[in-house]
């Protein structure tokens, strides 16, 4: 899992930014929807592969680690942004996508800011 989970999680974060950029730039609807779907799948895959790895490593799927919680919040905000976009509420979709980017940044910084299973302190 060391070679699978981190790469998928990082790719999910990257695609959240790509989706947000395409959305804010007013690009073609099909591209925005596709990149949003890719971001959603990768963030979900990052959560699931992390849960599988945690089960192997610590004997539990979820341990309420700050990074786990923030990744769940990231997934929820991406879901909300995509839902708003598919419902043609573009103003809310843009706000939620920007919020998703902010959550992605905080999630990435969590490893060096807070103590937890994912910390580098």
FENUR-V834291 format. One record per residue. RES is the residue in three letters. PSI is psi in radians with two decimals (* if undefined). Layout:
BEGIN
RES,PSI ; RES,PSI
END
This chain:
BEGIN
UNK,-0.37 ; UNK,-0.53 ; UNK,-0.16 ; UNK,-1.00 ; UNK,-0.89 ; UNK,-0.70 ; UNK,-0.75 ; UNK,-0.75 ; UNK,-0.77 ; UNK,-0.74 ; UNK,-0.67 ; UNK,-0.76 ; UNK,-0.76 ; UNK,-0.77 ; UNK,-0.42 ; UNK,-0.74 ; UNK,-0.69 ; UNK,-0.79 ; UNK,-0.81 ; UNK,-0.75 ; UNK,-0.79 ; UNK,-0.69 ; UNK,-0.83 ; UNK,-0.53 ; UNK,-0.15 ; UNK,0.61 ; UNK,3.06 ; UNK,2.37 ; UNK,-0.71 ; UNK,-0.70 ; UNK,-0.76 ; UNK,-0.80 ; UNK,-0.74 ; UNK,-0.83 ; UNK,-0.62 ; UNK,-0.74 ; UNK,-0.69 ; UNK,-0.77 ; UNK,-0.78 ; UNK,-0.83 ; UNK,-0.76 ; UNK,-0.69 ; UNK,-0.73 ; UNK,-0.76 ; UNK,-0.63 ; UNK,-0.74 ; UNK,-0.82 ; UNK,-0.79 ; UNK,-0.58 ; UNK,-0.67 ; UNK,-0.69 ; UNK,-0.79 ; UNK,-0.75 ; UNK,-0.67 ; UNK,-0.74 ; UNK,-0.73 ; UNK,-0.77 ; UNK,-0.06 ; UNK,0.20 ; UNK,2.52 ; UNK,-0.49 ; UNK,2.29 ; UNK,0.20 ; UNK,0.61 ; UNK,2.53 ; UNK,-0.71 ; UNK,-0.65 ; UNK,-0.81 ; UNK,-0.76 ; UNK,-0.59 ; UNK,-0.64 ; UNK,-0.74 ; UNK,-0.69 ; UNK,-0.80 ; UNK,-0.75 ; UNK,-0.72 ; UNK,-0.62 ; UNK,-0.74 ; UNK,-0.79 ; UNK,-0.73 ; UNK,-0.77 ; UNK,-0.72 ; UNK,-0.77 ; UNK,-0.69 ; UNK,-0.77 ; UNK,-0.47 ; UNK,0.13 ; UNK,0.57 ; UNK,1.25 ; UNK,-0.57 ; UNK,-0.81 ; UNK,-0.64 ; UNK,-0.74 ; UNK,-0.78 ; UNK,-0.79 ; UNK,-0.57 ; UNK,-0.72 ; UNK,-0.72 ; UNK,-0.69 ; UNK,-0.71 ; UNK,-0.74 ; UNK,-0.74 ; UNK,-0.67 ; UNK,-0.72 ; UNK,-0.82 ; UNK,-0.68 ; UNK,-0.76 ; UNK,-0.66 ; UNK,-0.30 ; UNK,-0.60 ; UNK,-0.45 ; UNK,-0.14 ; UNK,-0.74 ; UNK,2.69 ; UNK,2.36 ; UNK,-3.00 ; UNK,-0.49 ; UNK,0.15 ; UNK,2.66 ; UNK,0.28 ; UNK,*
END
